[in-house]
């Protein structure tokens, strides 16, 4: 009987060690994901600021050719903003899921520590340690990161495949329509700029 109790205690200690290692690993991973999210948010803010700066520059530029170039640059940067917004959304979802998984792991650890302490105090209850379903830890963490990695890789592939110079215009008609849109947008920016300076 003593040997069985000692064996149960050793098993419980082993599970606690495993759970602590998993919790520590999940905390580190969540911290990394959060830091990546902060860096992504900073980059997104910088890119949005650049778009505003180029649009403002277009509004102040007296020469139409230079103003339209500024506006084209702002639009190219806007594509990057949209791509980063998409990545930020995916990242936020992955971060939330990882946080939920960490919460479950921590709850599992708390419950396991409490149960182990109770069973140590009660020799007869030591057999209950083996009957517990100790594998409560979510097994889908790898699937989460694989799915996230696929999404990030696809976003990166789309971003690198886009040729900023030739990718925007495919036909003369599209080029003409784009030019008209740019001129209308430039006129609106200049009107706003003129109102703000009055």
CORCOR-V876253 format. One record per backbone hydrogen bond with DSSP energy under -0.5 kcal/mol. CO is the residue of the C=O (numbers start at 1). NH is the residue of the N-H. Records with the same first field share a line. If there is no record, write none. Layout:
CO->NH / NH
This chain:
1->5
2->6
3->7
4->8
5->9
6->10
7->11
8->12
9->13
10->14
11->15
12->16
13->17
14->18
15->19
16->20
17->21
18->22
19->23
20->24
21->25
22->26
23->27
24->28
25->29
26->30
27->31
28->32
29->33
30->34
31->35
32->36
33->37
34->38
35->39
36->40
37->41
38->42
39->43
40->44
41->45
42->46
43->47
44->48
45->49
46->50
47->51
48->52
49->53
50->54
51->55
52->56
53->57
54->58
55->59
56->60
57->61
62->64
63->67
64->68
65->69
66->70
67->71
68->72
69->73
70->74
71->75
72->76
73->77
74->78
75->79
76->80
77->81
78->82
79->83
80->84
81->85
82->86
83->87
84->88
85->89
86->90
87->91
88->92
89->93
90->94
91->95
92->96
93->97
94->98
95->99
96->100
97->101
98->102
99->103
100->104
101->105
102->106
103->107
104->108
105->109
106->110
107->111
108->112
109->113
110->114
111->115
112->116
113->117
114->118
115->119
116->120
117->121
118->122
121->123
122->125
123->126
124->127
125->128
126->129
127->130 / 131
128->132
132->134
134->136
140->144
141->145
142->146
143->147
144->148
145->149
146->150
147->151
148->152
149->153
150->154
151->155
152->156
153->157
154->158
155->159
156->160
157->161
158->162
161->163
162->164
163->167
168->170
171->175
172->176
173->177
174->178
175->179
176->180
177->181
178->182
179->183
180->184
181->185
182->186
183->187
184->188
185->189
186->190
187->191
188->192
189->193
190->194
191->195
192->196
193->197
194->198
